[in-house]
């Protein structure tokens, strides 16, 4: 018994725009992450500095990176869905 695809996928005309958006978000995140690594390498004592309440800079920056990744994922999904609907002629409710 062979299993076929659940749905037939056609041509996706939005691939170039989705790729460009993904690369832009990747570069933004990578730059911010590189800043984290740079500060940790060049000035590790600064990473231990208390900045918010009793939390140190490394913790706050690290949590910020995690939150940023989730937000960027949601933004990417939203815009990619919009690109697909516009460029592939699909209307979804």
DOFILUM-612115 format. One line per field, with one value per residue (C-alpha): residue number from 1; x, y, z; residue in three letters. Coordinates in steps of 0.5 Angstrom, whole numbers, plus 500, padded with zeros to 3 digits. Each point is the difference from the previous one (the first is absolute). Layout:
% residues N
seq (NUM_...)
east (X_...)
north (Y_...)
up (Z_...)
type (ala_...)
% end
This chain:
% residues 93
seq (1_2_3_4_5_6_7_8_9_10_11_12_13_14_15_16_17_18_19_20_21_22_23_24_25_26_27_28_29_30_31_32_33_34_35_36_37_38_39_40_41_42_43_44_45_46_47_48_49_50_51_52_53_54_55_56_57_58_59_60_61_62_63_64_65_66_67_68_69_70_71_72_73_74_75_76_77_78_79_80_81_82_83_84_85_86_87_88_89_90_91_92_93)
east (500_503_499_499_500_495_499_503_504_501_505_502_501_502_506_505_496_500_507_502_496_504_507_498_498_505_506_496_500_507_503_496_503_507_499_499_506_504_498_501_507_503_497_497_500_495_495_500_498_493_496_492_499_504_501_507_501_501_493_497_503_499_493_499_503_495_494_503_501_492_498_504_497_493_501_503_494_495_504_501_493_498_505_497_493_502_504_497_493_497_495_499_496)
north (500_507_506_506_508_502_506_502_506_505_505_505_507_503_496_506_504_495_499_507_501_494_502_507_498_495_505_505_494_498_507_501_493_501_506_496_495_506_503_494_499_507_502_494_504_504_494_499_508_500_504_499_498_494_498_500_503_493_497_506_500_493_500_506_495_495_505_503_493_499_506_500_493_503_506_495_496_506_503_493_498_507_500_493_502_506_497_493_503_497_503_497_502)
up (500_498_503_496_502_504_495_494_500_494_498_506_497_506_501_498_505_506_499_500_506_504_498_503_506_501_499_505_505_498_501_507_502_498_505_505_499_499_506_504_497_500_507_504_506_497_499_507_502_503_496_501_508_501_493_497_493_497_502_498_493_499_502_495_494_502_500_493_497_502_497_494_499_500_496_495_500_499_494_497_500_498_494_498_500_496_495_499_499_507_504_507_506)
type (unk_unk_unk_unk_unk_unk_unk_unk_unk_unk_unk_unk_unk_unk_unk_unk_unk_unk_unk_unk_unk_unk_unk_unk_unk_unk_unk_unk_unk_unk_unk_unk_unk_unk_unk_unk_unk_unk_unk_unk_unk_unk_unk_unk_unk_unk_unk_unk_unk_unk_unk_unk_unk_unk_unk_unk_unk_unk_unk_unk_unk_unk_unk_unk_unk_unk_unk_unk_unk_unk_unk_unk_unk_unk_unk_unk_unk_unk_unk_unk_unk_unk_unk_unk_unk_unk_unk_unk_unk_unk_unk_unk_unk)
% end
